[in-house]
């Protein structure tokens, strides 16, 4: 699976651990930054992840920050993205099974690295249940504002 990942300075160490974990599991990881603990503005690194998922350049995305809240808000501004803030294994499972989440947001200050890795695994392994949830996902997608479209990431061939 092609997975985009991006973070601000607070989530940098988590991002690096998740990248190694994903690569060991055979995933192709596209790192959108940041590349250090130097203070940065998270929208600069989160939006490109969301755009890559929306355009099909990445199959899924993972975004990180201090709480994960702002990161989820930024990602969800991109049409076609359903970003879920997850803080434990069950929220990750439900984000996929019930909401067909294609971007995962994690709060680095509130999620120890080992727990973040478990959340990532469950989120990647869980399939969308479809059924009664399909109608709700369609409603979520229909409600997205068409004014903000993916702009900077080319579609895959």
N, C-alpha and C positions, 0 to 999 in steps of 0.2 A: 504494500500500500504506500502511496506517496503522501507524506504528512508534512505540512508546513508548521513551523513553530516560531513564535516571536514573543518577546518579553521586554519589559523595562529593566532597569538596573536591579530592582528588588528581586525579581525572579531569575536573574542571570544564572545562579548556581543550580537552581532546579532545572532550568532549560538545558544546561550542559549535561546533567545526569540523565534527563529524559532522552536527549539525543543519543547518548551511548546505549541506553536501554532499548530504544527503538531500533537502532542499527543492529544490535545483537539479535533482535527478533526478526531481522530480515527486511525491515521497512526502509524505504528511501526517504531520507529526511532533508527537507529544504529549510535552512535556517535564515530567518528574516531579521535576526538581530534581537537585541543589542549584543555587543561583543565584550562587554565589561561591566563592572559595577559603577561606572561613572553615571551620574544622574542624567536621565533622558526623559522625554515625554512619550508615554506608552502608545498614544495613537499612531505615532510614526512607525511603530513596529508591529502593531496589532492589525491595523487596516490592511496592509499588504498580505497578511496571512488570510484574512477573510476574503479578500479579492481573489487570491489564488484558489481558494476553495470554490467560490462562486463561479469562477471562470472554467473550472475543471482542471487547472494546472496542478492542483493537489486534490487528493480524495478527501482528506480530512485536515483539520487544523487544531493546534493547541496553542493557547495564549495564556500568559502568566503576568501577574503583577502582585502588588502588595496584598490586596484583598481579592482580586479577580473581578470585582464589580465593574469598574470602569472599563476594563478590557472586554468584558461581555457586552457592555453597552456599545462600545465602538464596533465590535464585530457584528452585532445585530443591526447596525445601520446599513450594512451591505445586503442588497437584495439577493435572496437565495441562501442566506446563512441563517442557521438556527444554532446559536451559541448558548451553551448551558454552563452556568457556574456550578461546579460540583465540589463538594467538600468531604464526601465519603463514598464508599463503594456502592451503596444503594442509590444515591443520587446519580451516580454515573450510569448505573444499569438502567434506571428509569429514564434518564435523558436520551438514551439510545432506544430502548424498547418502546417507550410511549411517545417520544417527541422527535425521533429520527435526527437527533442532534448531529451536526456535521462539524462543529467547532466546540472544543472543550476549553473552559476557562478555569484556571486554578489560582487560588490565593496563596502565594509563597509564604507569607507571614503566618498563615493559619494551618498550613498543611505540611507536615514533615515530609522530607524527600521520599522516604520509603512508602509512606501512605500515598503520595502523589503518583509514584510508579504503579502501585496497585490500582489506583483510580484510572490511570491511563490504560492499563491492561484490560480492565473490565469494560471501559468505554469502547475500546477498539474491538473487543471480542463479542460484544452484545449486538445482536441483530435487531432491527426494527420489527416490532410485532405486527404492524399493519392493522388490518381489521378495523375495529372501531376507532383506532387512533389515526388511521389514514385521513379521515374526514377532518379531524382537528388539525393535523399538520397542513392540510390544504388550506384551512382557514387561516392559519398562521402565515403561510406564504402569501395568500391573497391580501392580507392586511399590510404587507410591507410597502413602504413608500417607494414609488417608482422613481423618485427624483435622485436617488443615490444608487448608481450602478457601478459595477466593477470598472475601473478605468485604466489601471496601470499594469495589469498582469495579462499577458497574451493567453488566449485559449490554447489548449494543447492541440496538436495536429490530429 
